[in-house]
Amino acid sequence: RGLADSDTASAAGMEELLSRSVPPLPPYETKEKAPPPAELRCAEFVRYYRGLQAGPPRAELLTRLARDFGVDHGRVAEFSAKVLQAREQQRELGALLQAEDRLRYYLCPRYRGLFQHLGRLEGGLRFLVELRADLMEGLANKTVDGPHVKEMNGVLKNMLSEWFSTGFLNLERVTWQSPCEVLQKISDSEAVHPVRNWVDMKRRVGSYRRCYFFSHCAIPGEPLIVLHVALTSDISSNIQAIVKEVPPLETEDPEKITTAIFYSISLTQQGLQGVELGTYLIKRVVKELQKELPQITVFSTLSPIPGFTKWLVGLLSSQTKEWERNELFTESECQEISQITGDSTTETLKKLLNNNEWVRSEKLVKVLHSPFMRLCAWYLYGEKHRGYALNPVANFHLQNGSVMWRINWLADTSPRGIAASCGMMVNYRYFLEDTASNSAAYLRTKQIKASEQVLTLVSQFQQNSNL
């Protein structure tokens, strides 16, 4: 009973705090004159929220905030009717516009007012990014759910998109002389190719390398999104050459630099997911590099292909178990694979893919080279989600106007690279004079710009795999 009582008390406490913190929507007529809620109320909300444990207690507060402090549906219905009435009676334009303005006003959820005031507090913007990270995590693991919460997540994302627009962002370059905590944060947030130690970190900000991040004027010195660049003489086809090998010469020879390879982009704040930062960062870095090293003429990525192995294993599962009736490989490939694995079913290959064992067999690597290259080309080029590239990295770079340039075999032989994409990586190439038109074409017609190599592999897939 004692527990139930304390639960009731804490629920009542939460209810009371929300009623105090969320400003009521003032009547439309007095909206300009309504006093802003006291800063103390907002600070109290931040303190209360941070005092709650992560997980269910915070989820409970977010759910209540979304459900009980959203839009007044009755008011929305009332003013929608008035807009329709003004149109039907063909009143003068001023009356219609005013009716629409009232409707717009009442379509604003109440919690938006709280977010707005929090955004003005010192440290408030950082708090809202944390709050949205909790919201995203809750939605992912279903501790918060339902249309109200999804709506609130969308409202907050749009507000953060305005607050984190390019005018408020500073581009900063990281060097070995940067503050220790910045280097630590860059190292911790590297999501694509984990940093092994300080020597590795020193290498990634040293000669023939550049590292940049965006910070926000209200959260100075805090990396929000990080881009790593390798300066080379050609388009890299292997990530180990970038993150492992140390050139013997410490001083850069500008004559050897003609190409910039973007090999990793990582968001450090989960609360900023979906806020357009990566596109702007790449554009700003290109300008920065052109200024510093005007001889660079080639801009390309060396990108991972997350999800390829999972997709391929799923495809193998949907096929009949017998190699004879397999539709992914040619007859001679099937024969060679079953000779090497000593098994006439696809089960063994699935097992070898799931535990990365296939890479240890030179023969198997040789046989799988051709089919995996064409399957990967199809995965990147042909597999779609709502008409756009299914692979999220491909979709990101294609939206930015790049060309799908080259698929590279055994380009990432780290356990992680083998597990995620059978060791394959892809170059997306940015032809600066074409990026705007490529981007517009992809967004409008969903047409992917790809090189001869990729298109040849796609047509080999169409000839040899009867899907």
Buried (B, 14 or more C-beta within 10 A) or exposed (E): EEEEEEEEEEEEEBEEBBEBBBBEBBEBEEEEEEEEBEEEBBBBBBEBBEEBEEEEBBBBBBBBBBEBBBBBEEBEEEBBEBBEEBEEEEEEEEBBEBBBEBBEBBBBBBBBBBBBBBBEBEEBBBBBBBBBBBBBBBBEEEBBEEEBBBBBBEBBBEBBBEBBEBEBBEBBEBEEEBEEEBBEBBBEBBEBBEBEEEEBBBBBBBEBBBBBBBBBEBBEBBBBBBBBBBBBEEBBBBBBEBBEEEEEEEEBEEEBBBBBBBBBBBBBBBBBBBBEBBBBBBBBBBEBBBEEBEEBEBBBBBBBBBBBBBBBBEBBEEBEEEBEEBEBBBEEBBBBBBEBBEBBBBEBBBBBBEEBEBBEBEEBBEBBEBBBBBBBBBBBBBBEEEEBBBBEBBBBBBBBBBBBBBBBBBBBEBEBBBBBBBBBBBBBBBBEEBBEEBBEBBEEEEEBBBBEBBBBBBEBBEEBBEE
